[in-house]
Amino acid sequence: MKTTLSHPNQPTIESLQAQIEELTAKVSWYEEQFRLSQQKQFGTSN
């Protein structure tokens, strides 16, 4: 028999949202590092 809770997945959803924010920030940082390394390697393009 399944018990009904108001929001049984809420802690999981909140932790996943926090993880998404953290990973999004990391992706942005890595994209910036990649862009900077490309500029350093090949120079800026006009």
C-alpha positions as CSV (number, residue, x, y, z in Angstrom):
1,M,0.0,0.0,0.0
2,K,1.4,3.4,-1.0
3,T,1.2,6.3,1.5
4,T,0.4,9.7,0.1
5,L,2.6,12.6,1.1
6,S,2.1,16.2,0.1
7,H,5.4,16.4,-1.7
8,P,7.4,13.2,-1.4
9,N,10.0,14.2,-4.0
10,Q,10.5,17.8,-2.8
11,P,13.9,17.3,-1.2
12,T,15.1,15.4,-4.3
13,I,13.8,18.2,-6.6
14,E,15.5,20.9,-4.5
15,S,18.8,19.0,-4.4
16,L,18.6,18.5,-8.2
17,Q,17.9,22.2,-8.7
18,A,21.0,23.0,-6.6
19,Q,23.0,20.6,-8.6
20,I,21.8,22.1,-11.9
21,E,22.9,25.6,-10.7
22,E,26.3,24.3,-9.6
23,L,26.9,22.4,-12.9
24,T,25.7,25.3,-15.0
25,A,28.2,27.6,-13.2
26,K,30.9,25.0,-13.8
27,V,30.1,24.8,-17.5
28,S,30.2,28.6,-17.8
29,W,33.6,28.6,-16.1
30,Y,35.0,25.9,-18.4
31,E,33.6,27.6,-21.5
32,E,35.3,30.8,-20.5
33,Q,38.6,28.9,-19.8
34,F,38.3,27.3,-23.2
35,R,37.7,30.6,-24.9
36,L,40.6,32.2,-23.2
37,S,42.9,29.3,-24.1
38,Q,41.8,29.5,-27.7
39,Q,42.6,33.2,-27.8
40,K,46.0,32.6,-26.2
41,Q,46.8,29.8,-28.6
42,F,45.5,31.4,-31.8
43,G,45.2,35.1,-31.0
44,T,42.1,37.1,-31.1
45,S,40.1,37.0,-34.3
46,N,38.6,40.1,-36.0
